[in-house]
Amino acid sequence: MLANLLAGMNETQQAVYWTIMIICLVVIFLAALFAIILVLFQKSNSDGIQGITASSETFYGKNRGRSIESKLKKWSWIVLGVIGVLAVVAYVVQIMTIS
């Protein structure tokens, strides 16, 4: 199918197509790795074994943790949005080259 797709394009159009697709795929790959790292850094919702120990935290420590968690959550959504948008862009570029 890719051979039929590229057969109808001249060399300039093929170069633009491959450039856009490679850039999209590389950025999607890097964003996916970054999203994995962000999710791994986030604190889990369940206490697990930490619920057994009675640790006292200060007010500052609790708020600091929440602000870091909120930043990690916000950046996770941003990175996942970038992945979604770039996936749609790659699809639209491919559809536009078919017609």
N, C-alpha and C positions, 0 to 999 in steps of 0.2 A: 504494500500500500504506500509506503514511503517513497518507493521508486516512482510510482505514478504521480505522487504529490509533487516531487521535485522535478519531474520531467517537463512540466508545463511552465517552469520558472526559468528566468535567465540567471546568469551567474551572480548578479548584484542582489537579486531577490533571494537567492539561495543563501548568500553570505549574511544578509540581514536576518533571515529566518533562523539560521544556525546560531548567529550571535545572540539573538533574543532568547532562544530556547536554552542555550548553554548558560547564559547569565541567570535566567529564571531558575534553572535547575540547581546551579551552584548556590544561589542565595537561599533557595528552599532547603537545601541540604544543611547549610550553615545555620539557618534559623531553626531547623529541627534539632540540631545538636544543642543549640543555645536553649531551646525550650526544654529539652531533656534535663540539662544542667539546672535550669531554673526550678523545675518541678522537683528535682532531687534535693535541692536546698530548702524547700518549703517544709515546714513542720507539719507532721501528720495531725489529723483531727482527733484520733484516739490517743489516750494517754498511755496505754500499754503498761509496761512495768514502771513507768515514771509515776503512775497513780498510786503506787504502793508507798513510795517514799514521801515523807512530809517535808517538802522543802519550802522555806519561806522566801518569797521574793519581795523586793522593794517595789514601790509604785513606779519608780523610774525604770527599773528592769522590765516590768510588765509592759509599760508603754513603749519602750524601745523595741521590744520583741514584736509588738503589734505593728509598729511602723515599718519594721523590716519585712514582716510578713505581708503587709499591704503593698509594699513596693514590689516584692517578688511576685505577688499575685497579679498586680497591674502589668508588670513587664511580661509575665506569662501570656496574658490575654493579648497584649500588643504583638508579641512574636507569633502567636498562633493566628492572629488576624493577618499578619504579613504573609504567612504561609498560605492562608486561604486566598488572599488577593492574588498572589503570584501564581497559584494553581489555576485560578480563573483566567488570568492574563495569558498563561501558556496555552490554555485550551482555546481561547478566543483567537490567538495568533495562528494556531494550527487550523482552526475552522476557516479563518479568513484566507489562508493560503490555498485551501481546497477550492473555494469558489472563485 
